[in-house]
Amino acid sequence: MASRRKGAPDAVAVLKSKAREALALMDSPQTETRDAALLSVTRWMASTDARDAETFHAYGLAFCLVHQQLLDDLRGRLTPHVVMHMTCRPRIGRAVQSSVSFASLETRGISQLNVVGGDPTSSLFRWDASLDALCVPVADSYDHLAGKVAAAYFVLAMVPEVKAVLKVDDDHRAGDTHSLARLMSQATRCRAPTQWGHHYHSPYPAGHNRIWHLGKCGDTAINDTPYTYMGALSWCTGEHGYVLNRAALQRFVWAHVYFDGLVRTALYEDAFVSDTLLRLGGRTRPAPMRSLLKAVDAY
């Protein structure tokens, strides 16, 4: 047997120990505590080596096992084209108002989904019947919006029927619905991982508003501090909405498993989504979102 490289941990022993832990959890009675622990250990195993397809698939199987009812419910609710309303619990009423403006698209086979945050200490996704919304295990405050969006894309990628997603905020309203439906169909036909939206091009690295989040965050330290992480040079702006096709959604499965640290520290959701997609081999394309969507003035 070949010896380990100097300084390398005994990966085989570590993974064997984690695998035994996962098997023991599988043999134990199903409870929320057991489900959360199973997801935690299998995700840990998968995140150690992106070349290890077996642990990657093991986490995927564990996720589907734990969330079978949720995934079945989403398959029943969602069509290939989805309007995803990113909102929070205090503003769910605004998301409902937004969804009314998109109601005419439902006759064209487009479904709608509200997304809110939940318990960040959990790894379980839930359907909140009281809000009629998907609840992801990410804090519901502005400073975790990127994580909420990434978690929602991960779940939608696990629903094979979903082919294209229009992400909107709760202040958006439908504009040119005919062109919007056509863009969703175009996204479905496209095989390459692609995002369509209104492009912003920064003149230089970090050349964007780095205090946009002040006064909006739940974490006081973040709320009072300029954003000092690296930023993207070009992205599709969230304020105008954007569309992801299925291949792009699947890139966020990869991000969910391997880039958790990046997801948790990301602040500006739109720049994060485009930058992550580009880093994972995707692309962005311009779309006339200013005519496809409208927005109310009140924040």
Secondary structure by P-SEA (a helix, b strand, c coil): cccccccccaaaaaaaaaaaaaaaaaaccccaaaaaaaaaaaaaaaacccccaaaaaaaaaaaaaaaaaaaaaaaaccccccbbbbbcccaaaaaaaaaaaaccccccbbbbbbbbbccccccbbbbcccccbbbccccccccaaaaaaaaaaaaaaacccccbbbbbcccccccaaaaaaaaaaaaaaccccccccbbbbbcccccccccccccccccccccccccccccccccccccccccccaaaaaaaaaaacccaaaaaacccaaaaaaaaaaaaccccccccccccbbbbccc
